[in-house]
Amino acid sequence: MKIGLYFGSFNPIHIGHLVIANHIHQYSDLDQVWFVVSPHNPFKEKSTLANDYDRLHLVNLAIEDYPHLQASKIEFGLSQPSYTIDTLAVLKEKYPEHDFCLIMGMDNLKGFHKWKNHEQILKNYSVYVYPRIGSAPGEWLKHPKFQFVDAPIMEISSTFIRNAIKENKNIRPLLPEKVWEYLDGSSMYK
């Protein structure tokens, strides 16, 4: 199977994440998309993260009705911060029958050259890139390992959602229904 790996904190997962993952699955050659829940992104502050397993639970709630979307906790057992190249090596060893590729927003391209062993990633893996407002492909536009997907532009952020929850705003339309129901009765982001 060809599997797209959608890495993120998913703190919390929201409808933008689902729209992107579903669109890329439907309009590409991917058999599945896995949400790889990251315990600690080396480019983000860890103090704002909810518990790893709580975030994984929210992802599982969000994707219950999407058989082509899966949740992965593969990075939970790896050293932190987690680096994509290390995760890819573990996944390839654990699932040699699968062909993995990356899914990322165009805003990540600007700093892609700073990723640990980014040359090795591009040597062995394809990268599916979805658009983000204010971002351009730059030097990567003609690189053969990058596929630019014409997905809907979703300008929703988990940071906005966390702040709105703290301010007691109604963010129900921005979350998958089961995620909203869980968070509505929880103090996770309050």
C-alpha positions as CSV (number, residue, x, y, z in Angstrom):
1,M,0.0,0.0,0.0
2,K,1.0,3.6,-0.6
3,I,0.6,5.5,2.6
4,G,0.9,9.3,3.1
5,L,2.2,10.3,6.5
6,Y,0.6,13.5,7.8
7,F,2.8,14.5,10.7
8,G,1.6,17.0,13.3
9,S,0.9,17.8,16.9
10,F,-2.9,17.8,16.2
11,N,-3.3,19.9,19.3
12,P,-6.3,19.5,18.7
13,I,-7.2,17.9,15.4
14,H,-9.7,20.1,13.5
15,I,-11.8,20.0,10.4
16,G,-8.9,21.6,8.4
17,H,-6.7,18.5,9.1
18,L,-9.6,16.2,8.0
19,V,-10.3,18.2,4.8
20,I,-6.6,18.1,3.8
21,A,-6.1,14.4,4.6
22,N,-9.3,13.3,2.9
23,H,-8.7,15.5,-0.2
24,I,-5.1,14.2,-0.7
25,H,-6.3,10.6,-0.4
26,Q,-9.2,11.2,-2.8
27,Y,-7.2,13.1,-5.4
28,S,-3.9,11.2,-5.4
29,D,-2.6,7.7,-5.7
30,L,-2.4,7.2,-1.9
31,D,-4.3,4.2,-0.5
32,Q,-4.3,5.6,3.0
33,V,-3.3,8.6,5.0
34,W,-1.9,8.1,8.5
35,F,-2.0,10.9,11.1
36,V,1.3,10.6,12.8
37,V,0.8,12.3,16.2
38,S,4.1,13.9,17.2
39,P,5.0,14.1,20.9
40,H,7.4,17.0,20.3
41,N,8.1,18.9,17.0
42,P,11.6,20.2,17.3
43,F,10.4,23.6,15.8
44,K,7.6,24.0,18.4
45,E,7.3,24.8,22.1
46,K,6.4,21.6,24.1
47,S,4.7,23.4,27.0
48,T,1.6,24.1,24.9
49,L,1.0,20.5,24.1
50,A,-1.8,18.4,25.6
51,N,-1.0,14.9,26.7
52,D,0.2,12.7,23.8
53,Y,-2.5,10.0,24.4
54,D,-5.3,12.6,24.7
55,R,-4.3,14.1,21.3
56,L,-4.1,10.6,19.8
57,H,-7.6,9.8,21.3
58,L,-9.0,13.0,19.6
59,V,-7.5,11.9,16.3
60,N,-9.1,8.5,16.6
61,L,-12.4,10.1,17.4
62,A,-12.1,12.4,14.4
63,I,-11.4,9.7,11.9
64,E,-13.8,6.9,13.1
65,D,-15.9,7.3,10.0
66,Y,-13.0,7.4,7.5
67,P,-11.6,3.9,6.8
68,H,-8.8,5.4,4.6
69,L,-7.5,7.5,7.5
70,Q,-5.5,6.0,10.4
71,A,-3.9,7.3,13.5
72,S,-0.3,6.4,14.4
73,K,1.5,6.7,17.7
74,I,4.8,5.5,16.2
75,E,6.7,8.5,17.5
76,F,5.6,8.0,21.1
77,G,8.3,5.4,21.6
78,L,11.1,7.3,19.9
79,S,13.6,9.7,21.4
80,Q,12.5,13.3,21.6
81,P,12.3,15.7,19.9
82,S,11.3,13.4,17.1
83,Y,12.9,13.8,13.7
84,T,11.1,12.8,10.5
85,I,14.0,10.8,9.2
86,D,14.2,8.7,12.3
87,T,10.4,8.0,12.2
88,L,10.6,7.0,8.5
89,A,13.4,4.5,9.3
90,V,11.3,2.9,12.1
91,L,8.2,2.8,9.9
92,K,10.1,1.2,7.0
93,E,11.5,-1.4,9.3
94,K,8.2,-2.2,10.9
95,Y,6.1,-2.1,7.7
96,P,8.5,-3.1,4.8
97,E,5.5,-3.9,2.6
98,H,4.3,-0.3,2.5
99,D,5.5,2.6,0.4
100,F,5.6,5.7,2.6
101,C,5.5,9.3,1.5
102,L,5.2,12.6,3.4
103,I,2.3,15.1,3.4
104,M,3.1,18.7,4.3
105,G,1.9,22.2,4.0
106,M,3.7,24.5,1.6
107,D,4.6,26.7,4.6
108,N,7.0,24.0,5.7
109,L,9.0,24.2,2.5
110,K,10.8,27.4,3.5
111,G,12.5,25.6,6.4
112,F,12.7,22.1,4.8
113,H,16.5,22.5,4.2
114,K,16.9,22.7,8.1
115,W,15.3,19.3,8.6
116,K,17.6,16.6,9.9
117,N,18.9,14.7,6.9
118,H,16.5,16.3,4.5
119,E,18.6,15.1,1.5
120,Q,18.1,11.5,2.7
121,I,14.4,12.1,2.9
122,L,14.2,13.3,-0.6
123,K,16.4,10.5,-1.9
124,N,14.0,7.9,-0.6
125,Y,10.5,9.4,-0.2
126,S,8.0,11.5,-2.2
127,V,6.5,14.6,-0.6
128,Y,2.9,15.7,-1.3
129,V,2.5,19.4,-0.6
130,Y,-0.8,21.2,-0.1
131,P,-1.1,25.0,-0.5
132,R,-1.0,27.6,2.3
133,I,-1.7,31.3,2.0
134,G,1.4,33.3,1.7
135,S,3.7,30.4,0.9
136,A,5.4,29.5,-2.3
137,P,7.2,26.3,-3.5
138,G,10.5,28.3,-4.0
139,E,13.5,26.2,-4.9
140,W,11.5,23.0,-4.6
141,L,9.0,23.7,-7.4
142,K,10.8,21.5,-10.0
143,H,12.2,18.9,-7.7
144,P,11.0,15.5,-8.9
145,K,10.2,14.2,-5.3
146,F,7.7,17.0,-4.7
147,Q,4.1,16.7,-5.8
148,F,2.0,19.8,-5.4
149,V,-1.6,19.0,-4.6
150,D,-4.4,21.4,-5.4
151,A,-6.1,20.9,-2.1
152,P,-8.5,23.4,-0.5
153,I,-6.8,26.1,1.5
154,M,-7.7,25.7,5.2
155,E,-6.7,28.7,7.4
156,I,-7.7,27.1,10.7
157,S,-5.1,26.6,13.4
158,S,-5.0,24.6,16.5
159,T,-3.6,27.6,18.3
160,F,-6.7,29.6,17.4
161,I,-8.9,26.8,18.6
162,R,-7.1,26.5,21.9
163,N,-7.3,30.2,22.5
164,A,-11.0,30.3,21.6
165,I,-11.7,27.5,24.0
166,K,-10.0,29.4,26.8
167,E,-12.2,32.4,25.9
168,N,-15.3,30.3,26.0
169,K,-16.0,30.9,22.3
170,N,-18.2,28.6,20.2
171,I,-15.7,26.7,18.0
172,R,-18.1,23.7,17.3
173,P,-18.0,24.3,13.5
174,L,-14.2,24.0,13.4
175,L,-14.0,20.6,15.0
176,P,-15.2,17.1,14.0
177,E,-18.4,16.4,15.9
178,K,-17.0,13.7,18.2
179,V,-14.0,15.9,19.0
180,W,-16.2,18.8,19.9
181,E,-18.4,16.6,22.1
182,Y,-15.3,15.3,23.9
183,L,-13.7,18.7,24.4
184,D,-17.0,20.4,25.4
185,G,-17.0,18.2,28.5
186,S,-13.3,18.4,29.2
187,S,-10.9,20.8,30.7
188,M,-8.1,19.8,28.4
189,Y,-7.6,23.3,26.8
190,K,-9.1,25.5,29.5
